[in-house]
Amino acid sequence: MRKEVMLQSGDIISGMYQVIREIGTGGMGVIYIGYHLHLQKQIVIKKIKETCVDRVNVRGEADILKQLRHTYLPQVYDFLEVGNDVYTVMDYIPGENLQYYIDHNYTFPEETILLWMRELCEVLDYLHTRKPRILHSDIKPANIMVTPEGDICLIDFNISLDGSVTQEVQGLSRRYASPEQFRCAMDKMYGRKSSETLDERMDIYSLGAVFYRMMSGYLPDAQNGVPYALSQIDIPYADGLKRIVDKAMDRDVSRRFRTAKQMEEALSHMEKYDPKYRRLTNLQILTATAWGFCILAGIFLIASGVRQRGKELWQQEYQEFYAVVGSGDSENIIREGTELLNNSSLQGYMKRNKEQKAEVLHAVGDGYFYSEQYDTAGKYYEEALSCDSRNSLYVRDYMTAMARNGSPVDVWTIQSEYPEAAIDEAATVFVQAQSMYAKGDQKSAVSLCEEALGKSMDAELNAQIYLLEAELYLEQGDINSAADAAAQAVKLDESSNVLRKAAVTAYQAGNEERIGTVKNQWYRQALAYYEMLCQKNDPSYEDRLGRALLLRVLGKYRDSTDVLEEMKIDYPKDYKVQMWICYNYLDEASEEGTYSNVSGDLKFTYHSCRNLYENRADRSEEDPDMEMLEETMKELE
């Protein structure tokens, strides 16, 4: 077993590359920002994970990587063996990755989409035509940088070369991996001999999946496919472009573009993929045969028109619901999802499209699960399964809800009821961990979580495992371990529920910590999570208030007041917002040693706050923070 050595700031590798700091983790290792002492420029140093080292042919891959020269690839400088560790050294690419723009809800004009697609096709064609051929194998938004000049750069490629190595699954992002890559990964995880052959069409699928996400807002899935073909969604892009993306993502490998070059050429002749173009080229043939079908077609069009309206209404309502799901607000998810399921105008559509109904049922189930109403969550998950009995995620979550509700879970019996949706070994162990937690056996639950992490290749599942570990450590009073586990979950899943849990846990860790510098580190980490939450569309009241209070704790009173002033506009009748503004004024004045600078604003805000407090709807309990503020103001008078 290799002993893991973490690089420290200032370390110099091979006498040439100086480490500045760690900046994150990639699909196969830890990433550091560094400095090339000879070329005097910033670089990236990537330490390959121990589990991947045995798959790396250091000398062979070093020679191939160092020969790569392309505008849309980082320059690779070195492949190093330092003791038992392996590092790659390459260009530092400034800018943000596509995942950043997706997370911040950017919309992408068609000309930008076309530019980036062509650039990626060009660089993939370059990689795929090397001798030996190079497959990227991990194309996803996080691995596509957008430079300050507006071009793309494809990074973090987990090299796969022609020959026996092409059978290795070097990286797997379930949302963007091709179906055959996912199946190959599952075969390898269970020690089965895989019949899958991975070639350049694997990368072409992933390229299409990235742009499907950017153009539609929906997440693709290697196992379950996409909710709609892009050509079926009413979005402001040319029909030809949408059909090109659909072709790139065809689940049948033989129907995809054969090469990246072929896809690039299709983008240059997009009109040929537009159904209007095809109709025009076949107009004479259609005219000769159309008349005989006029009456029948008229009847069909009436029926299809009704269905089309139902489909359009569904897409509109579903997109609005999808935005609510993204907020992570369980109460709103339950309310909006229930309204959608009960919409009388959509009953016919949902009856014909049960898999899409199942998605809504599952999301509502999640809302109840995160509200700790496990029995109701289980019922929604079970109903989702009745609509789509092939979805393994629904089976896993159904069993998880049963376990958390304290019900006995017979995994094998349930799996036999849904043979097409059998969960993998890691998910099975995760369900067992949930059962142990519900029984109060925290030690066994933690052990099972660690076992599940060792078996799982699914980032979403791993995030859920880390969240469960965080809950278990909290129960045991180990706040630091809980916060560390929640932080690991965020690295895998930046959804609102995960960020919220990590923020609260880091804040608790800060409250428990006695050493001032470490305490502030936890508070800053909690603040970072709240800031990520507040950058999402329509952040919740709790997220915005959490951010303001963390800024207070860190002594940034004016920044905190700025956040609260913005909240006051949206929540004019909420006394707590103005109460915390008063506390900010008081603490700022205390630091400055005088109240003269804030006296007028403080008195005005306090009187407004006091009036709102006295006229609040629920007066059953007193607020100790408000009572303390009253006492403080009396003393100042």
PyMOL commands that set and color helices and strands:
alter all, ss='L'
color gray80, all
select helices_A, chain A and resi 50-53+58-67+98-103+110-128+141-143+164-167+179-189+200-216+230-232+239-248+253-255+260-268+270-273+275-281+283-327+330-341+344-352+354-370+374-387+392-404+411-417+419-421+425-438+442-455+459-476+479-492+496-512+516-534+541-553+557-570+575-592+599-614+624-636
alter helices_A, ss='H'
color red, helices_A
select strands_A, chain A and resi 12-13+17-25+29-36+41-48+76-82+85-91+96-97+134-135+144-146+152-154+160-161
alter strands_A, ss='S'
color yellow, strands_A
deselect
rebuild
show_as cartoon
